[in-house]
Amino acid sequence: MKIKGNKIIEGKELQSGQLYRVETCRTIIFDEKETNDVVNINFCLQGNQYGIYGNEYKPPFVDDNGGKKADILILVIDDNDKCFSSWIFDVKKTVGGEDVICHLVEQLIESVKHKSAIATYLEGYKEEQHIGYITRDLQRDRIQETISKKSSYLEKEKANIKCMPLLIGTEARLKLLKEDAKLKTIIAFQNDYIEIGKTAHKIEHYFLIEQADNKFVCNLDVACS
């Protein structure tokens, strides 16, 4: 089964929201111009393998309004050996704040769905999955502080709600359910995994390293072995 993608034309900028087909070993540059963050995506292909690359890709049948997507979606496919690797990554300048983490997790989950829509046509292929993020600064201490504060807050609020009449406490209970779900998301993230449905998926992280020209660069090697 061949997955189609646009042909890469040398010297022409790749467009976001499109899928491109990579036929040979080459490097595709993801350039976040606003922050000077650069990811060099090195496609390491063997034999008749080919790659599929998308920047902020989502299937065309997904509504534009509210449709989240990660920065990078990649497949490296081997039709002969019936296997493929998938890479879903987002680039964030800093990772540590509650809102950033929750938004990042939503982006990754949605892009796993987008990837799965493509992978439907690779039924019977063995997959090696990579999900994660690339950042200059991963603030583990800040994340842990958020977990401690939110856990303490929820514990106190749950105790207060027990003393409220049922009708009065309904709105407060709904709010706490949402905050409890956020806490679980942040705890999972701190432990390097996200939950999609009822399945836990390991997440990876890579760092952007400052270069002499004030750019922050990460080299990401993608292959199917």
C-alpha positions in Angstrom: 0.0 0.0 0.0 1.5 3.3 -1.1 0.6 6.4 0.9 0.5 9.5 -1.3 2.0 12.8 -0.6 3.0 16.0 -2.4 6.3 16.0 -4.3 9.0 18.1 -2.6 10.3 20.7 -5.0 13.8 22.0 -4.2 13.8 25.7 -3.3 10.1 25.8 -2.7 8.9 26.2 0.9 6.8 23.3 2.3 3.3 24.4 3.2 1.7 23.6 6.6 -1.3 21.4 6.6 0.0 19.3 3.6 1.6 15.9 3.4 4.8 15.5 1.5 6.4 12.3 0.3 10.1 11.7 1.0 11.7 9.3 -1.5 15.4 9.4 -0.5 17.6 10.1 2.6 17.4 13.8 3.1 17.0 16.5 5.8 13.8 18.5 6.1 14.0 21.7 8.2 11.2 22.7 10.5 11.7 26.4 11.2 9.7 28.2 13.9 10.6 31.7 12.7 8.9 33.5 15.6 11.2 31.9 18.2 14.3 31.0 16.1 13.8 27.3 16.9 14.9 24.9 14.2 14.5 21.1 14.0 16.6 19.3 11.4 14.6 16.2 10.5 17.0 13.6 9.1 15.2 10.9 7.1 17.3 7.8 7.2 15.7 5.5 4.6 16.9 2.1 3.5 16.0 0.1 0.4 12.5 0.9 -0.9 11.4 2.7 2.3 9.8 6.1 1.9 8.7 8.9 4.3 5.6 11.0 4.8 6.0 14.5 6.4 3.4 17.0 7.5 3.8 20.3 9.4 0.6 21.1 11.5 -1.2 18.4 9.5 -4.8 17.3 10.1 -7.0 15.4 7.7 -9.1 17.6 5.4 -12.3 16.1 6.8 -11.5 17.5 10.3 -13.1 20.9 11.1 -10.7 23.9 11.1 -12.4 25.3 14.2 -10.8 23.9 17.2 -8.9 21.2 15.3 -5.6 20.9 17.2 -2.5 19.5 15.7 1.2 19.0 16.6 4.0 20.8 14.6 5.5 17.6 13.2 3.9 14.4 11.9 6.1 11.8 10.2 5.8 8.3 8.9 8.6 6.1 7.7 7.2 3.2 5.8 8.6 -0.1 4.7 6.1 -1.9 2.4 8.3 -4.9 1.8 8.7 -5.8 5.6 5.2 -4.5 6.4 6.3 -2.1 9.1 6.5 1.6 9.8 7.6 4.1 12.4 5.5 7.2 13.3 6.8 10.4 14.9 4.5 13.1 16.4 6.2 16.0 18.0 5.5 19.6 19.0 8.0 22.4 19.5 7.6 24.5 22.6 10.0 27.2 23.7 9.4 26.4 27.4 7.5 23.5 29.0 6.5 23.9 32.6 3.3 25.9 32.9 -0.1 24.2 33.5 -1.7 25.7 30.4 1.2 24.9 28.1 1.2 21.3 29.3 -2.5 20.7 28.9 -2.5 22.3 25.5 0.5 20.3 24.4 -1.1 17.0 25.5 -4.3 17.9 23.6 -2.2 18.6 20.5 -0.4 15.3 20.7 -3.6 13.3 21.3 -5.3 14.9 18.4 -2.3 14.3 16.1 -2.2 10.7 17.1 -5.8 10.5 15.8 -4.7 12.2 12.6 -1.9 9.7 12.2 -4.2 6.8 12.9 -6.5 8.0 10.1 -3.5 7.6 7.7 -2.3 4.3 9.3 -5.7 2.8 8.7 -4.3 2.0 5.2 -1.3 0.3 6.7 -3.4 -2.4 8.3 -1.3 -5.4 9.3 1.9 -3.4 9.4 3.9 -3.4 12.7 4.3 0.1 14.1 7.0 1.7 16.2 5.5 4.8 17.7 7.3 8.0 18.9 5.3 10.8 20.6 6.8 13.8 22.3 8.0 17.3 22.3 11.1 19.4 21.6 11.9 22.3 23.9 14.7 24.7 25.1 13.6 24.5 28.7 11.8 21.6 30.5 10.9 23.0 34.0 10.4 19.8 36.1 10.5 21.7 39.4 7.8 24.0 38.3 5.6 21.1 37.1 6.1 19.3 40.5 5.1 22.5 42.3 1.9 22.8 40.3 1.1 19.1 41.1 1.6 19.8 44.9 -0.5 23.0 44.9 -3.3 21.6 42.8 -3.4 18.4 44.9 -3.7 20.4 48.1 -6.3 22.7 46.7 -8.5 19.7 45.4 -8.2 17.9 48.8 -9.5 21.0 50.6 -12.3 21.7 48.1 -13.5 18.1 48.1 -13.8 18.3 51.9 -15.8 21.6 51.7 -18.2 20.2 49.1 -19.1 17.3 51.4 -20.7 19.9 53.7 -22.8 21.6 50.9 -26.4 20.7 50.0 -26.5 18.6 46.9 -28.1 21.2 44.6 -25.7 24.0 45.7 -22.6 21.8 45.4 -23.4 20.5 41.9 -21.6 23.3 40.0 -18.6 23.1 42.4 -18.4 19.4 41.9 -18.3 19.7 38.1 -15.5 22.3 38.4 -13.5 20.0 40.6 -13.9 17.1 38.2 -12.3 19.3 35.5 -9.5 20.3 37.8 -9.0 16.7 38.9 -8.7 15.7 35.2 -6.1 18.4 34.7 -4.1 17.2 37.7 -4.1 13.6 36.3 -2.9 14.9 32.9 -0.1 16.9 34.5 1.0 14.0 36.8 1.1 11.7 33.8 3.1 14.2 31.8 5.6 14.6 34.7 6.0 10.8 34.5 6.6 11.0 30.7 3.3 9.5 29.4 -0.1 10.6 28.2 -3.3 8.7 28.1 -5.3 8.3 24.9 -8.5 6.6 25.6 -7.7 3.9 28.2 -4.1 3.4 26.9 -1.0 5.0 28.4 1.6 6.1 25.8 5.2 6.9 26.5 6.3 10.4 25.5 9.8 11.4 24.6 11.5 14.8 24.8 14.5 16.4 23.1 16.2 19.6 23.7 16.9 22.6 21.4 20.6 23.6 21.8 21.7 27.2 21.3 23.9 27.9 18.3 26.3 30.7 17.5 23.8 32.5 15.3 21.3 32.7 18.2 19.2 29.9 16.8 18.1 27.0 18.9 18.6 23.7 17.0 17.6 20.1 17.5 18.6 17.2 15.2 15.9 14.5 14.9 16.8 11.3 13.2 13.8 9.3 11.9 14.0 5.8 10.5 12.2 2.5 10.3 14.3 -0.5 11.4 
